[in-house]
Amino acid sequence: MATATATSNLQQPTLLVASRKKSIRLTLWPLVAATFFMVSGGTYGTEDIVHGAGYGKAILILLLTPLLWSLPTAFMIGELSSALPHEGGYYAWVRRALGNFWGFQEAWLSLVASIFDMAIYPTLFVAYLTRIFPWFQENYRGVLVALSVVVVCALLNIAGVKVVSTTSLWLFFLLSAPFVAVCMIAPFKIGALANAITKPTTSNVDILGGLLICMWNYMGWDNASTIATEVERPQRTYPRAMLWAVVIVALSYILPFAAMWLTGLPASAWETGAWADVAGFMGGPILRIALVAGGMMSGFGMFNALVMSYSRLPLAMAQDGMLPSWFGKLHPRTRAPWVAISVLAVGWGLALNLGFERLVTLDIMLYGGSLVLEFVALLWLRVREPDLPRPFRVPGGLFGAVAVGIAPTLLLGFAVVRSQHESVLGMSSLLFGLLLIGAGVVAYFVNYAVKPAGWTQPEPKPELAA
């Protein structure tokens, strides 16, 4: 990681590989579908927001959060991904703007956060599967099913981004169908569920906890940036995909709850997983089974799309000489980073049975650290490289580049303060998160001590095709 080599490489244009086959390029709507699963995966997981805040405030939170949290992030990603359509996305932006150290920290925070995130989605798949087939709860059958999800998603990703994005597009339509049915039935059941007998809930989420859950359900917009060299006309496609995805995700959260508000179902009936019972009230066993199946698709689709995103980080780092070159090996036909996918899949598979609790504030804290670095990179590149071609720009000049990061940073500060009230391994989530962040600093200097000149010479960055 020699400074002179890295600096000269950072100054070269970060551009697309002209030789990529057109057949593996993503177009607008497959990219929107993949982004949908990297961020959301559907209405599942938002139930506690209504429980904690009530219908009116929950819908207001679900409406305002994308304006203050998602839209500024989408603007930032739109500018940086159109200016620097690079393998590794946000890692490449931060490395170019702030140097090797901060680029390494950006990748570290994302990959460490993935340990807590990625074990959740196969587990979610199994949780919904057992609602239909309780047999899978016995012994280690659920773990084996979860491992199967990991293996199948790894194989789909090795098959290439086109397979992953097309799968995401079809899964989006399939899992959305039950919620469309709920919205269509609701006007015929106005007030009908006011006295519905529901299972006692165990949720103790308050309105502030609901806000954190909402932030968690609206984060991950930058994940799609890591596959920039595999997107058709990224300078045009990324900004449009981000804006469309923000709208679709927000509507997928708001409309089903607005529909259920009409039915009179008490807000206290909601907790994680309650949609299955609600669907039974609305459309009987068929709709219930369809919505449970949608939950399985949601878990599968989120894991599948995020494998595609996270696997590009080791690939980009290997190309920059910051990891051993074998992380950069590509499949000869699909050009997928099969070694990175395989190594990460093994790590996520090992984490499945560790019993990690999904700590929303810890996820937000780790993700938030990387997001702040991206906003700093946006601002610093505006100052240091004002002539960098930017097909899409955050409006408002330099002031706009500063202002767009204010609301997300304030929300992240709130999440950090709140994290003192949760604990993991006998310590506060805040302390645990700080230890993980500190470990990234140690890892960088250990990596530098082992290979001061880098593991390999950084690969030259090719220029854009006309």
Beta strands, then each sheet from edge to edge (+ up, - down):
strand 1: 423-424
strand 2: 427-428
sheet 1: 1+ 2-
end
